Amino acid sequence: MRFTNARLILPDAILRGTVEVQDGKITGVSTKPTKGKQRGDIDLKGGFLSPGFVDLHIHGAVRRDMMEATEEAFREITAFHLGGGTTSLTLTTLTAPEPDILRVLDAVKPFHNQSLGGARIVGVHVEGPFISKARAGAQDPAFIRPPTRREWSRYLAYGNLVTQFTLAPEEPGALELIRALRKRGIIASGGHTDALEPALVLALKAGLNQATHTFNAMSTVVRKGPYRSAGMIEFALANPEIICELIGDGVHVPATMMRMLFNAKGRDGVCLITDATAGAGLKPGTKFQLGAIKAQVTPETAVLENNTGLAGSTLTMIEAVRRSVELAGLPLVDAVRMASLNPARQLGRAAEFGSIEAGKRADLVWFNDRFQVQGAWLDGELRLLR
């Protein structure tokens, strides 16, 4: 089949053209005018054709949480996020007792690299429990604990099902875990951390290569006597080895700070994420649970029920792209890159998906000028059409 009359969002430009697909793979990309019509042509009516979005950090949607560890929950979560243009995602755990995390890994394993009708589940992002109580955010502090080889070796025994691990690099034993993660090709992400530069330098040498929801639940510069020490925020912005996650809703990170991040890290240094929780897809005012923590939906995001902090987001990836463009002035081609190619690279899977290029999976998203998703395809198979 051919996708015609489209504005193709390529890695470095947006050009009018045609994409050919055969047997689930992109076989050709042309920016020349399409001659004639063929059976199977899909006319996108001048809309945008984007690579499918890749979300590295997502907990749930429509009152479902991946910690439920059921096929039904995974199905509803991934179906909702496909509607926002996400074709691949890593389901993300919460800080919880060890048996609960292992139960989630067991439940996800049969669906690894598969779609249950929605976005493809490419792995599990283990967020916590090895984080800082001082920066717990909406994670339950009752279950925060230091990393031990005995515990984390059980998670790593799941192999490439575990795609990334959020931890506080300053915690005793964290450096050994970071080295073990990188040896196995797993993303080692600093988050929910109170670390200062001396500890972060060691973590970087050990292999730290990502920052979890940058600016949120992480240390910043502190003064010690007459001197100052950088925190995780400044360290992540200053070091090109660290790719920065960004919750692109303009609420978790104000537009000015979004622009600061884009300027500091460039088009290849940021991955847009949703960090969506069970409140995604629910009406403002609706209450929901984030583990044992009570939360509620607002018109812009999700907050703790007592309104003292944020509780993940209610984003879809197309909305993160829109707000990055409209609030922070990011060029659309760069916003899409941060939602597709950059996270695919972090996962080590850019040869498979993340951009519209010949030989890659035909994971494609069609959206209009109002950032409304009109269609989505996984491996060339239509999964959503509006």
Order of alpha helices (4+ residues) and beta strands (2+ residues): beta-beta-beta-beta-beta-beta-beta-beta-alpha-beta-alpha-beta-beta-alpha-beta-alpha-beta-alpha-beta-beta-beta-alpha-beta-alpha-beta-beta-beta-beta-alpha-alpha-alpha-beta-beta-beta
